[in-house]
Every structure is written in structure tokens, then in C-alpha cells.
């Protein structure tokens, strides 16, 4: 009788231990679920910049737009008033399961295609730049000046989205939803390419036309004497040149290091991807 009692007690203790172990495993699994680190940097001008991580460098804060360090934008630290979690990346709740036999109740059941996940902005920019033979750094500089990387930005005049397309321009370019980043950046890149070709790849004139309209550029035979337009062009050219100079310095450092090791010249990040002549001319026009 005592032996059987001890056996029953040991069995119960074993079950309790297994249950406790399972609870611990479940707790660890829940704690290990990754949390999204994506944030929004709220700027003093009302814009917000979505970024994956950031690096504060004194008076400047570098916001990295992707998981790596290759795509970033520098913002004056004093212009950032707050950081908020990016709730737009959270997944929607799962749809309720369809009851058995419900599909048979309709004569022509529909099978909607699942919504395509939104691409990261750096992929959107790279794709549009490749399609219209532009430097991705130039497109990023235009986005920085136009919308501050806010896909929902709307200007007082009605321009919308990342590259701030006016409704008439968006319609002409085939952009049905100006708040769709992929469609908007593709349309804006196409428009910028058209302007570059129109002005024989003079980047300054193309940017002035993007801001004030081609009619104004032709009226004044160059950059219109508008303070907003002149500041806009200077801001983009400065930002674009800063990126190119940083890349050239990095390339020279890599070449110097490779030469010291006797391993030959390191590839330059500026020319790592094949550049078309139009892209090269665009890069030179900004200098």
C-alpha cells in the first residue's frame, strides 16, 4: 500500500514538473518574440521620417532608412522634436475563418488576391531609379526636400506623397494613388527624367522646373527668381553633393587600404553598379 502510494505521488510530481517546464518554455518563447524597431522621427516642420535605427552625431542625427547602413539621411538634431513607434508596420488582425459550406452558398465565389506587402522605401527608390536611369541618391535627395520621407505628406497647394505630385501631374503620369509610395516615386522619377531630357540634363534647371514648373523656367530662361525655388534647388544639390563626396572619400580610403595590403584596387561604391551615360551626366551637372 505504501509502495503504491509513493508511486502515485511520484507520478503526480512528474506531471507537475513537466507542466511547469512547459509553462517556462512558453514564457521564454513569448519574451523572445522580436519587437519592431521601426520609428518615426517627428520634425519641427510637421513632417515625419520613418527609419529603422539612428545615430546621434552631435548637431546632426543620421536616420537609417533600411536595416543596413547604406541608405540614410542626415537631419539637424534640433529639428527633431520627438520619436514615436511606427504603428503602420503592424500586421492587421487575421480575418475570421469562413464557416464550412459557406463557399457553396454563392453561385460564383470570388477569390480576391492577397494584398501585396509594401516594399521598403530604399527598394522603391532603387527600382524607380533603375527604370528611369537616375542616381538613387538624387531621387532620395528630392524626396528629402519634397516630403521629408513622409508618404502621407500633403502640401498647402495640394501636392501629395513622397515626391509631392500635384493631382494633374499624377494623373498624366498614370499615378492613381499618390499616397502609394511605389506608384508615387515611380511617377516622380519619370517626371524628373523627362525634365532632365527637356533641359539637356541640366540638373539645376530640371530641379527648378520640378518645383516651379517648366513654364517658369522657360519664362526666365533659367531658375526663376523665387526664393522658395532657389532654396529648393540649392538644398537638393547640396544634399546630393554631400553624398557623392562622402562616397568618393570612402572609395579612396578603400583603394588606399587595398593598395597597402598589395591586394589591388578596391571597387568604388560610386561605380559599383553600372551607370548609364545619363546618370553620369546627372551626377556631374550637380557639381
Secondary structure, DSSP 8 states (H G I E B T S, - for coil): -HHHHHHHHHHHHHHHHHHHHHHHHHHHHHHTS-----EEEEETTS-EEEESEEEEETTEEEEESSSSSSSEEEEEGGGEEEEEE-GGGS---------TTGGGGSSS------------HHHHHHHHHHHTT--HHHHHHHHHHHHTT-TT-B-TT--BTTTTB-HHHHHHTT-S-TT-HHHHHHHHHHHHHHHHHHTTT-HHHHHHHHHH-HHHHHHHTSS-S-HHHHHHHHHHHHHHHHHHHHHHHHHHHHHHHHHHHTS-----TTSSS---HHHHHHHHHT-
